[in-house]
Amino acid sequence: MDKFKLDKSSFSIASIHDQGKDKAYWQSKTPLERLEALELMRQVLYGYDPTTLRLERVLEIVERK
């Protein structure tokens, strides 16, 4: 996320049916650039930072007969 900046002062409302130039823009990008943009949107939406979050370790002791 360090190489991207989010401009929070810019805001627009559009219809879901109005595609505009978005489709042509994303088709001009490589598959890797599209995946990077998707990951950035996911991180912004869910407040996820992959460098700080880790899997929780769970330890369970079971006694066998």
mmJSON file of the N, C-alpha and C atoms, coordinates in Angstrom:
{"data_MODEL":{"atom_site":{
"group_PDB":["ATOM","ATOM","ATOM","ATOM","ATOM","ATOM","ATOM","ATOM","ATOM","ATOM","ATOM","ATOM","ATOM","ATOM","ATOM","ATOM","ATOM","ATOM","ATOM","ATOM","ATOM","ATOM","ATOM","ATOM","ATOM","ATOM","ATOM","ATOM","ATOM","ATOM","ATOM","ATOM","ATOM","ATOM","ATOM","ATOM","ATOM","ATOM","ATOM","ATOM","ATOM","ATOM","ATOM","ATOM","ATOM","ATOM","ATOM","ATOM","ATOM","ATOM","ATOM","ATOM","ATOM","ATOM","ATOM","ATOM","ATOM","ATOM","ATOM","ATOM","ATOM","ATOM","ATOM","ATOM","ATOM","ATOM","ATOM","ATOM","ATOM","ATOM","ATOM","ATOM","ATOM","ATOM","ATOM","ATOM","ATOM","ATOM","ATOM","ATOM","ATOM","ATOM","ATOM","ATOM","ATOM","ATOM","ATOM","ATOM","ATOM","ATOM","ATOM","ATOM","ATOM","ATOM","ATOM","ATOM","ATOM","ATOM","ATOM","ATOM","ATOM","ATOM","ATOM","ATOM","ATOM","ATOM","ATOM","ATOM","ATOM","ATOM","ATOM","ATOM","ATOM","ATOM","ATOM","ATOM","ATOM","ATOM","ATOM","ATOM","ATOM","ATOM","ATOM","ATOM","ATOM","ATOM","ATOM","ATOM","ATOM","ATOM","ATOM","ATOM","ATOM","ATOM","ATOM","ATOM","ATOM","ATOM","ATOM","ATOM","ATOM","ATOM","ATOM","ATOM","ATOM","ATOM","ATOM","ATOM","ATOM","ATOM","ATOM","ATOM","ATOM","ATOM","ATOM","ATOM","ATOM","ATOM","ATOM","ATOM","ATOM","ATOM","ATOM","ATOM","ATOM","ATOM","ATOM","ATOM","ATOM","ATOM","ATOM","ATOM","ATOM","ATOM","ATOM","ATOM","ATOM","ATOM","ATOM","ATOM","ATOM","ATOM","ATOM","ATOM","ATOM","ATOM","ATOM","ATOM","ATOM","ATOM","ATOM","ATOM","ATOM","ATOM","ATOM"],
"id":[1,2,3,4,5,6,7,8,9,10,11,12,13,14,15,16,17,18,19,20,21,22,23,24,25,26,27,28,29,30,31,32,33,34,35,36,37,38,39,40,41,42,43,44,45,46,47,48,49,50,51,52,53,54,55,56,57,58,59,60,61,62,63,64,65,66,67,68,69,70,71,72,73,74,75,76,77,78,79,80,81,82,83,84,85,86,87,88,89,90,91,92,93,94,95,96,97,98,99,100,101,102,103,104,105,106,107,108,109,110,111,112,113,114,115,116,117,118,119,120,121,122,123,124,125,126,127,128,129,130,131,132,133,134,135,136,137,138,139,140,141,142,143,144,145,146,147,148,149,150,151,152,153,154,155,156,157,158,159,160,161,162,163,164,165,166,167,168,169,170,171,172,173,174,175,176,177,178,179,180,181,182,183,184,185,186,187,188,189,190,191,192,193,194,195],
"type_symbol":["N","C","C","N","C","C","N","C","C","N","C","C","N","C","C","N","C","C","N","C","C","N","C","C","N","C","C","N","C","C","N","C","C","N","C","C","N","C","C","N","C","C","N","C","C","N","C","C","N","C","C","N","C","C","N","C","C","N","C","C","N","C","C","N","C","C","N","C","C","N","C","C","N","C","C","N","C","C","N","C","C","N","C","C","N","C","C","N","C","C","N","C","C","N","C","C","N","C","C","N","C","C","N","C","C","N","C","C","N","C","C","N","C","C","N","C","C","N","C","C","N","C","C","N","C","C","N","C","C","N","C","C","N","C","C","N","C","C","N","C","C","N","C","C","N","C","C","N","C","C","N","C","C","N","C","C","N","C","C","N","C","C","N","C","C","N","C","C","N","C","C","N","C","C","N","C","C","N","C","C","N","C","C","N","C","C","N","C","C","N","C","C","N","C","C"],
"label_atom_id":["N","CA","C","N","CA","C","N","CA","C","N","CA","C","N","CA","C","N","CA","C","N","CA","C","N","CA","C","N","CA","C","N","CA","C","N","CA","C","N","CA","C","N","CA","C","N","CA","C","N","CA","C","N","CA","C","N","CA","C","N","CA","C","N","CA","C","N","CA","C","N","CA","C","N","CA","C","N","CA","C","N","CA","C","N","CA","C","N","CA","C","N","CA","C","N","CA","C","N","CA","C","N","CA","C","N","CA","C","N","CA","C","N","CA","C","N","CA","C","N","CA","C","N","CA","C","N","CA","C","N","CA","C","N","CA","C","N","CA","C","N","CA","C","N","CA","C","N","CA","C","N","CA","C","N","CA","C","N","CA","C","N","CA","C","N","CA","C","N","CA","C","N","CA","C","N","CA","C","N","CA","C","N","CA","C","N","CA","C","N","CA","C","N","CA","C","N","CA","C","N","CA","C","N","CA","C","N","CA","C","N","CA","C","N","CA","C","N","CA","C","N","CA","C","N","CA","C"],
"label_alt_id":[null,null,null,null,null,null,null,null,null,null,null,null,null,null,null,null,null,null,null,null,null,null,null,null,null,null,null,null,null,null,null,null,null,null,null,null,null,null,null,null,null,null,null,null,null,null,null,null,null,null,null,null,null,null,null,null,null,null,null,null,null,null,null,null,null,null,null,null,null,null,null,null,null,null,null,null,null,null,null,null,null,null,null,null,null,null,null,null,null,null,null,null,null,null,null,null,null,null,null,null,null,null,null,null,null,null,null,null,null,null,null,null,null,null,null,null,null,null,null,null,null,null,null,null,null,null,null,null,null,null,null,null,null,null,null,null,null,null,null,null,null,null,null,null,null,null,null,null,null,null,null,null,null,null,null,null,null,null,null,null,null,null,null,null,null,null,null,null,null,null,null,null,null,null,null,null,null,null,null,null,null,null,null,null,null,null,null,null,null,null,null,null,null,null,null],
"label_comp_id":["MET","MET","MET","ASP","ASP","ASP","LYS","LYS","LYS","PHE","PHE","PHE","LYS","LYS","LYS","LEU","LEU","LEU","ASP","ASP","ASP","LYS","LYS","LYS","SER","SER","SER","SER","SER","SER","PHE","PHE","PHE","SER","SER","SER","ILE","ILE","ILE","ALA","ALA","ALA","SER","SER","SER","ILE","ILE","ILE","HIS","HIS","HIS","ASP","ASP","ASP","GLN","GLN","GLN","GLY","GLY","GLY","LYS","LYS","LYS","ASP","ASP","ASP","LYS","LYS","LYS","ALA","ALA","ALA","TYR","TYR","TYR","TRP","TRP","TRP","GLN","GLN","GLN","SER","SER","SER","LYS","LYS","LYS","THR","THR","THR","PRO","PRO","PRO","LEU","LEU","LEU","GLU","GLU","GLU","ARG","ARG","ARG","LEU","LEU","LEU","GLU","GLU","GLU","ALA","ALA","ALA","LEU","LEU","LEU","GLU","GLU","GLU","LEU","LEU","LEU","MET","MET","MET","ARG","ARG","ARG","GLN","GLN","GLN","VAL","VAL","VAL","LEU","LEU","LEU","TYR","TYR","TYR","GLY","GLY","GLY","TYR","TYR","TYR","ASP","ASP","ASP","PRO","PRO","PRO","THR","THR","THR","THR","THR","THR","LEU","LEU","LEU","ARG","ARG","ARG","LEU","LEU","LEU","GLU","GLU","GLU","ARG","ARG","ARG","VAL","VAL","VAL","LEU","LEU","LEU","GLU","GLU","GLU","ILE","ILE","ILE","VAL","VAL","VAL","GLU","GLU","GLU","ARG","ARG","ARG","LYS","LYS","LYS"],
"label_asym_id":["A","A","A","A","A","A","A","A","A","A","A","A","A","A","A","A","A","A","A","A","A","A","A","A","A","A","A","A","A","A","A","A","A","A","A","A","A","A","A","A","A","A","A","A","A","A","A","A","A","A","A","A","A","A","A","A","A","A","A","A","A","A","A","A","A","A","A","A","A","A","A","A","A","A","A","A","A","A","A","A","A","A","A","A","A","A","A","A","A","A","A","A","A","A","A","A","A","A","A","A","A","A","A","A","A","A","A","A","A","A","A","A","A","A","A","A","A","A","A","A","A","A","A","A","A","A","A","A","A","A","A","A","A","A","A","A","A","A","A","A","A","A","A","A","A","A","A","A","A","A","A","A","A","A","A","A","A","A","A","A","A","A","A","A","A","A","A","A","A","A","A","A","A","A","A","A","A","A","A","A","A","A","A","A","A","A","A","A","A","A","A","A","A","A","A"],
"label_entity_id":["1","1","1","1","1","1","1","1","1","1","1","1","1","1","1","1","1","1","1","1","1","1","1","1","1","1","1","1","1","1","1","1","1","1","1","1","1","1","1","1","1","1","1","1","1","1","1","1","1","1","1","1","1","1","1","1","1","1","1","1","1","1","1","1","1","1","1","1","1","1","1","1","1","1","1","1","1","1","1","1","1","1","1","1","1","1","1","1","1","1","1","1","1","1","1","1","1","1","1","1","1","1","1","1","1","1","1","1","1","1","1","1","1","1","1","1","1","1","1","1","1","1","1","1","1","1","1","1","1","1","1","1","1","1","1","1","1","1","1","1","1","1","1","1","1","1","1","1","1","1","1","1","1","1","1","1","1","1","1","1","1","1","1","1","1","1","1","1","1","1","1","1","1","1","1","1","1","1","1","1","1","1","1","1","1","1","1","1","1","1","1","1","1","1","1"],
"label_seq_id":[1,1,1,2,2,2,3,3,3,4,4,4,5,5,5,6,6,6,7,7,7,8,8,8,9,9,9,10,10,10,11,11,11,12,12,12,13,13,13,14,14,14,15,15,15,16,16,16,17,17,17,18,18,18,19,19,19,20,20,20,21,21,21,22,22,22,23,23,23,24,24,24,25,25,25,26,26,26,27,27,27,28,28,28,29,29,29,30,30,30,31,31,31,32,32,32,33,33,33,34,34,34,35,35,35,36,36,36,37,37,37,38,38,38,39,39,39,40,40,40,41,41,41,42,42,42,43,43,43,44,44,44,45,45,45,46,46,46,47,47,47,48,48,48,49,49,49,50,50,50,51,51,51,52,52,52,53,53,53,54,54,54,55,55,55,56,56,56,57,57,57,58,58,58,59,59,59,60,60,60,61,61,61,62,62,62,63,63,63,64,64,64,65,65,65],
"pdbx_PDB_ins_code":[null,null,null,null,null,null,null,null,null,null,null,null,null,null,null,null,null,null,null,null,null,null,null,null,null,null,null,null,null,null,null,null,null,null,null,null,null,null,null,null,null,null,null,null,null,null,null,null,null,null,null,null,null,null,null,null,null,null,null,null,null,null,null,null,null,null,null,null,null,null,null,null,null,null,null,null,null,null,null,null,null,null,null,null,null,null,null,null,null,null,null,null,null,null,null,null,null,null,null,null,null,null,null,null,null,null,null,null,null,null,null,null,null,null,null,null,null,null,null,null,null,null,null,null,null,null,null,null,null,null,null,null,null,null,null,null,null,null,null,null,null,null,null,null,null,null,null,null,null,null,null,null,null,null,null,null,null,null,null,null,null,null,null,null,null,null,null,null,null,null,null,null,null,null,null,null,null,null,null,null,null,null,null,null,null,null,null,null,null,null,null,null,null,null,null],
"Cartn_x":[0.814,0.0,0.854,2.138,2.997,3.109,2.971,3.136,1.839,0.744,-0.52,-0.953,-1.573,-2.137,-3.617,-4.42,-5.855,-6.231,-6.845,-7.288,-8.691,-8.779,-10.067,-10.886,-10.318,-11.073,-11.887,-11.609,-12.308,-13.454,-14.627,-15.8,-16.746,-17.293,-18.274,-19.316,-20.49,-21.594,-21.971,-22.117,-22.473,-23.442,-24.14,-25.053,-24.249,-24.746,-24.072,-24.12,-25.079,-25.219,-24.372,-23.811,-22.983,-21.534,-21.056,-19.699,-18.651,-18.993,-18.036,-16.764,-15.628,-14.336,-13.651,-14.325,-13.709,-13.297,-14.152,-13.876,-12.636,-12.553,-11.397,-10.122,-10.238,-9.072,-8.526,-9.409,-8.935,-8.481,-9.034,-8.566,-7.182,-6.81,-5.468,-4.399,-4.79,-3.85,-3.516,-2.349,-1.954,-2.716,-2.8,-3.472,-2.843,-1.527,-0.874,-1.287,-1.374,-1.813,-3.261,-4.089,-5.486,-5.579,-4.783,-4.782,-4.25,-3.218,-2.689,-3.737,-4.484,-5.542,-6.654,-6.994,-8.019,-7.59,-6.336,-5.823,-5.828,-5.467,-5.5,-6.924,-7.898,-9.29,-9.77,-9.349,-9.722,-9.124,-7.876,-7.221,-7.88,-8.238,-8.892,-10.276,-11.028,-12.392,-12.434,-11.54,-11.574,-10.575,-9.791,-8.819,-7.741,-7.328,-6.387,-4.985,-4.014,-2.619,-1.841,-1.432,-0.805,0.54,1.181,2.483,2.343,1.175,1.018,0.168,-0.715,-1.593,-0.963,-1.102,-0.594,-1.647,-1.427,-2.334,-2.14,-3.231,-3.18,-2.719,-1.787,-1.325,-2.229,-2.656,-3.534,-2.862,-2.75,-2.146,-3.184,-3.376,-4.336,-3.67,-3.748,-3.149,-4.258,-4.049,-5.047,-4.367,-5.021,-4.508,-5.159,-4.314,-4.816,-4.845,-5.772,-5.89,-4.922],
"Cartn_y":[-1.197,0.0,1.255,1.13,2.307,3.028,2.302,2.968,3.609,3.436,4.04,5.079,6.131,7.132,7.266,7.394,7.528,8.992,9.572,10.961,10.986,11.321,11.307,12.563,13.538,14.749,14.592,13.55,13.313,12.326,12.663,11.81,12.004,10.913,11.021,9.919,10.193,9.239,8.911,7.621,7.2,6.022,5.816,4.687,3.415,2.301,1.025,0.622,1.153,0.822,1.715,2.786,3.708,3.24,2.629,2.082,3.141,4.127,5.182,4.623,5.147,4.722,3.697,3.252,2.308,1.007,0.464,-0.827,-0.741,0.3,0.474,0.695,1.433,1.689,0.384,-0.451,-1.687,-2.708,-2.664,-3.571,-3.182,-1.918,-1.479,-1.886,-2.313,-2.725,-4.205,-4.572,-5.976,-6.729,-8.054,-8.823,-8.598,-8.443,-8.198,-6.849,-5.823,-4.503,-4.549,-5.325,-5.46,-6.161,-7.21,-7.919,-7.033,-6.237,-5.324,-4.293,-3.783,-2.816,-3.474,-4.706,-5.44,-5.663,-6.036,-6.249,-4.95,-3.845,-2.546,-2.191,-2.398,-2.102,-2.979,-4.246,-5.156,-4.695,-4.263,-3.789,-2.517,-1.608,-0.369,-0.666,-1.537,-1.85,-2.525,-3.49,-4.258,-3.782,-2.741,-2.238,-3.26,-3.99,-5.092,-4.641,-4.909,-4.616,-5.926,-6.507,-7.83,-7.855,-6.708,-6.699,-6.782,-6.467,-6.485,-7.634,-8.152,-9.232,-10.592,-11.479,-12.833,-13.823,-15.071,-16.116,-16.356,-16.605,-16.885,-18.325,-18.503,-19.849,-20.436,-21.649,-22.322,-23.632,-23.82,-25.043,-25.765,-27.017,-27.801,-29.104,-29.415,-30.638,-31.659,-32.828,-33.905,-35.096,-35.605,-36.793,-38.02,-38.982,-40.229,-41.307,-42.21,-43.324,-44.426],
"Cartn_z":[0.0,0.0,0.0,0.193,0.259,-1.073,-2.169,-3.458,-3.977,-3.249,-3.646,-2.623,-3.095,-2.203,-2.526,-1.494,-1.66,-1.495,-2.519,-2.472,-1.879,-0.594,0.092,-0.183,-0.886,-1.207,-2.488,-3.252,-4.506,-4.272,-4.795,-4.594,-5.768,-6.273,-7.357,-7.193,-7.693,-7.655,-9.092,-9.376,-10.726,-10.646,-11.713,-11.809,-12.046,-11.557,-11.768,-13.247,-13.969,-15.381,-16.28,-15.745,-16.516,-16.459,-17.535,-17.535,-17.847,-18.633,-18.953,-19.561,-19.117,-19.648,-18.754,-17.703,-16.77,-17.442,-18.259,-18.888,-19.783,-20.586,-21.471,-20.658,-19.546,-18.695,-18.136,-17.562,-16.948,-17.974,-19.173,-20.218,-20.712,-20.526,-20.945,-19.929,-18.745,-17.701,-17.824,-17.323,-17.344,-16.249,-16.36,-15.308,-13.923,-13.861,-12.578,-11.99,-12.821,-12.341,-11.851,-12.512,-12.083,-10.73,-10.548,-9.268,-8.14,-8.425,-7.41,-7.01,-7.976,-7.679,-6.87,-7.207,-6.467,-5.022,-4.823,-3.471,-2.667,-3.302,-2.629,-2.21,-3.075,-2.73,-1.577,-1.565,-0.486,0.839,0.805,2.027,2.552,1.657,2.075,2.637,1.974,2.399,3.765,3.986,5.223,6.271,5.969,6.931,7.249,6.243,6.398,6.034,6.903,6.611,6.715,5.596,5.637,6.356,6.555,7.232,8.745,9.292,10.745,11.252,10.424,10.87,10.568,11.506,11.325,11.776,11.442,11.89,13.383,14.063,15.485,15.701,16.612,16.933,18.006,17.773,18.712,19.119,20.429,20.945,21.801,21.529,22.293,22.709,24.0,24.512,24.721,24.172,24.271,24.932,25.982,26.653,26.04,25.688,25.113,26.186,26.094,27.048,26.713],
"occupancy":[1.0,1.0,1.0,1.0,1.0,1.0,1.0,1.0,1.0,1.0,1.0,1.0,1.0,1.0,1.0,1.0,1.0,1.0,1.0,1.0,1.0,1.0,1.0,1.0,1.0,1.0,1.0,1.0,1.0,1.0,1.0,1.0,1.0,1.0,1.0,1.0,1.0,1.0,1.0,1.0,1.0,1.0,1.0,1.0,1.0,1.0,1.0,1.0,1.0,1.0,1.0,1.0,1.0,1.0,1.0,1.0,1.0,1.0,1.0,1.0,1.0,1.0,1.0,1.0,1.0,1.0,1.0,1.0,1.0,1.0,1.0,1.0,1.0,1.0,1.0,1.0,1.0,1.0,1.0,1.0,1.0,1.0,1.0,1.0,1.0,1.0,1.0,1.0,1.0,1.0,1.0,1.0,1.0,1.0,1.0,1.0,1.0,1.0,1.0,1.0,1.0,1.0,1.0,1.0,1.0,1.0,1.0,1.0,1.0,1.0,1.0,1.0,1.0,1.0,1.0,1.0,1.0,1.0,1.0,1.0,1.0,1.0,1.0,1.0,1.0,1.0,1.0,1.0,1.0,1.0,1.0,1.0,1.0,1.0,1.0,1.0,1.0,1.0,1.0,1.0,1.0,1.0,1.0,1.0,1.0,1.0,1.0,1.0,1.0,1.0,1.0,1.0,1.0,1.0,1.0,1.0,1.0,1.0,1.0,1.0,1.0,1.0,1.0,1.0,1.0,1.0,1.0,1.0,1.0,1.0,1.0,1.0,1.0,1.0,1.0,1.0,1.0,1.0,1.0,1.0,1.0,1.0,1.0,1.0,1.0,1.0,1.0,1.0,1.0,1.0,1.0,1.0,1.0,1.0,1.0],
"B_iso_or_equiv":[0.0,0.0,0.0,0.0,0.0,0.0,0.0,0.0,0.0,0.0,0.0,0.0,0.0,0.0,0.0,0.0,0.0,0.0,0.0,0.0,0.0,0.0,0.0,0.0,0.0,0.0,0.0,0.0,0.0,0.0,0.0,0.0,0.0,0.0,0.0,0.0,0.0,0.0,0.0,0.0,0.0,0.0,0.0,0.0,0.0,0.0,0.0,0.0,0.0,0.0,0.0,0.0,0.0,0.0,0.0,0.0,0.0,0.0,0.0,0.0,0.0,0.0,0.0,0.0,0.0,0.0,0.0,0.0,0.0,0.0,0.0,0.0,0.0,0.0,0.0,0.0,0.0,0.0,0.0,0.0,0.0,0.0,0.0,0.0,0.0,0.0,0.0,0.0,0.0,0.0,0.0,0.0,0.0,0.0,0.0,0.0,0.0,0.0,0.0,0.0,0.0,0.0,0.0,0.0,0.0,0.0,0.0,0.0,0.0,0.0,0.0,0.0,0.0,0.0,0.0,0.0,0.0,0.0,0.0,0.0,0.0,0.0,0.0,0.0,0.0,0.0,0.0,0.0,0.0,0.0,0.0,0.0,0.0,0.0,0.0,0.0,0.0,0.0,0.0,0.0,0.0,0.0,0.0,0.0,0.0,0.0,0.0,0.0,0.0,0.0,0.0,0.0,0.0,0.0,0.0,0.0,0.0,0.0,0.0,0.0,0.0,0.0,0.0,0.0,0.0,0.0,0.0,0.0,0.0,0.0,0.0,0.0,0.0,0.0,0.0,0.0,0.0,0.0,0.0,0.0,0.0,0.0,0.0,0.0,0.0,0.0,0.0,0.0,0.0,0.0,0.0,0.0,0.0,0.0,0.0],
"pdbx_formal_charge":[null,null,null,null,null,null,null,null,null,null,null,null,null,null,null,null,null,null,null,null,null,null,null,null,null,null,null,null,null,null,null,null,null,null,null,null,null,null,null,null,null,null,null,null,null,null,null,null,null,null,null,null,null,null,null,null,null,null,null,null,null,null,null,null,null,null,null,null,null,null,null,null,null,null,null,null,null,null,null,null,null,null,null,null,null,null,null,null,null,null,null,null,null,null,null,null,null,null,null,null,null,null,null,null,null,null,null,null,null,null,null,null,null,null,null,null,null,null,null,null,null,null,null,null,null,null,null,null,null,null,null,null,null,null,null,null,null,null,null,null,null,null,null,null,null,null,null,null,null,null,null,null,null,null,null,null,null,null,null,null,null,null,null,null,null,null,null,null,null,null,null,null,null,null,null,null,null,null,null,null,null,null,null,null,null,null,null,null,null,null,null,null,null,null,null],
"auth_seq_id":[1,1,1,2,2,2,3,3,3,4,4,4,5,5,5,6,6,6,7,7,7,8,8,8,9,9,9,10,10,10,11,11,11,12,12,12,13,13,13,14,14,14,15,15,15,16,16,16,17,17,17,18,18,18,19,19,19,20,20,20,21,21,21,22,22,22,23,23,23,24,24,24,25,25,25,26,26,26,27,27,27,28,28,28,29,29,29,30,30,30,31,31,31,32,32,32,33,33,33,34,34,34,35,35,35,36,36,36,37,37,37,38,38,38,39,39,39,40,40,40,41,41,41,42,42,42,43,43,43,44,44,44,45,45,45,46,46,46,47,47,47,48,48,48,49,49,49,50,50,50,51,51,51,52,52,52,53,53,53,54,54,54,55,55,55,56,56,56,57,57,57,58,58,58,59,59,59,60,60,60,61,61,61,62,62,62,63,63,63,64,64,64,65,65,65],
"auth_comp_id":["MET","MET","MET","ASP","ASP","ASP","LYS","LYS","LYS","PHE","PHE","PHE","LYS","LYS","LYS","LEU","LEU","LEU","ASP","ASP","ASP","LYS","LYS","LYS","SER","SER","SER","SER","SER","SER","PHE","PHE","PHE","SER","SER","SER","ILE","ILE","ILE","ALA","ALA","ALA","SER","SER","SER","ILE","ILE","ILE","HIS","HIS","HIS","ASP","ASP","ASP","GLN","GLN","GLN","GLY","GLY","GLY","LYS","LYS","LYS","ASP","ASP","ASP","LYS","LYS","LYS","ALA","ALA","ALA","TYR","TYR","TYR","TRP","TRP","TRP","GLN","GLN","GLN","SER","SER","SER","LYS","LYS","LYS","THR","THR","THR","PRO","PRO","PRO","LEU","LEU","LEU","GLU","GLU","GLU","ARG","ARG","ARG","LEU","LEU","LEU","GLU","GLU","GLU","ALA","ALA","ALA","LEU","LEU","LEU","GLU","GLU","GLU","LEU","LEU","LEU","MET","MET","MET","ARG","ARG","ARG","GLN","GLN","GLN","VAL","VAL","VAL","LEU","LEU","LEU","TYR","TYR","TYR","GLY","GLY","GLY","TYR","TYR","TYR","ASP","ASP","ASP","PRO","PRO","PRO","THR","THR","THR","THR","THR","THR","LEU","LEU","LEU","ARG","ARG","ARG","LEU","LEU","LEU","GLU","GLU","GLU","ARG","ARG","ARG","VAL","VAL","VAL","LEU","LEU","LEU","GLU","GLU","GLU","ILE","ILE","ILE","VAL","VAL","VAL","GLU","GLU","GLU","ARG","ARG","ARG","LYS","LYS","LYS"],
"auth_asym_id":["A","A","A","A","A","A","A","A","A","A","A","A","A","A","A","A","A","A","A","A","A","A","A","A","A","A","A","A","A","A","A","A","A","A","A","A","A","A","A","A","A","A","A","A","A","A","A","A","A","A","A","A","A","A","A","A","A","A","A","A","A","A","A","A","A","A","A","A","A","A","A","A","A","A","A","A","A","A","A","A","A","A","A","A","A","A","A","A","A","A","A","A","A","A","A","A","A","A","A","A","A","A","A","A","A","A","A","A","A","A","A","A","A","A","A","A","A","A","A","A","A","A","A","A","A","A","A","A","A","A","A","A","A","A","A","A","A","A","A","A","A","A","A","A","A","A","A","A","A","A","A","A","A","A","A","A","A","A","A","A","A","A","A","A","A","A","A","A","A","A","A","A","A","A","A","A","A","A","A","A","A","A","A","A","A","A","A","A","A","A","A","A","A","A","A"],
"auth_atom_id":["N","CA","C","N","CA","C","N","CA","C","N","CA","C","N","CA","C","N","CA","C","N","CA","C","N","CA","C","N","CA","C","N","CA","C","N","CA","C","N","CA","C","N","CA","C","N","CA","C","N","CA","C","N","CA","C","N","CA","C","N","CA","C","N","CA","C","N","CA","C","N","CA","C","N","CA","C","N","CA","C","N","CA","C","N","CA","C","N","CA","C","N","CA","C","N","CA","C","N","CA","C","N","CA","C","N","CA","C","N","CA","C","N","CA","C","N","CA","C","N","CA","C","N","CA","C","N","CA","C","N","CA","C","N","CA","C","N","CA","C","N","CA","C","N","CA","C","N","CA","C","N","CA","C","N","CA","C","N","CA","C","N","CA","C","N","CA","C","N","CA","C","N","CA","C","N","CA","C","N","CA","C","N","CA","C","N","CA","C","N","CA","C","N","CA","C","N","CA","C","N","CA","C","N","CA","C","N","CA","C","N","CA","C","N","CA","C","N","CA","C","N","CA","C","N","CA","C"],
"pdbx_PDB_model_num":[1,1,1,1,1,1,1,1,1,1,1,1,1,1,1,1,1,1,1,1,1,1,1,1,1,1,1,1,1,1,1,1,1,1,1,1,1,1,1,1,1,1,1,1,1,1,1,1,1,1,1,1,1,1,1,1,1,1,1,1,1,1,1,1,1,1,1,1,1,1,1,1,1,1,1,1,1,1,1,1,1,1,1,1,1,1,1,1,1,1,1,1,1,1,1,1,1,1,1,1,1,1,1,1,1,1,1,1,1,1,1,1,1,1,1,1,1,1,1,1,1,1,1,1,1,1,1,1,1,1,1,1,1,1,1,1,1,1,1,1,1,1,1,1,1,1,1,1,1,1,1,1,1,1,1,1,1,1,1,1,1,1,1,1,1,1,1,1,1,1,1,1,1,1,1,1,1,1,1,1,1,1,1,1,1,1,1,1,1,1,1,1,1,1,1]
}}}
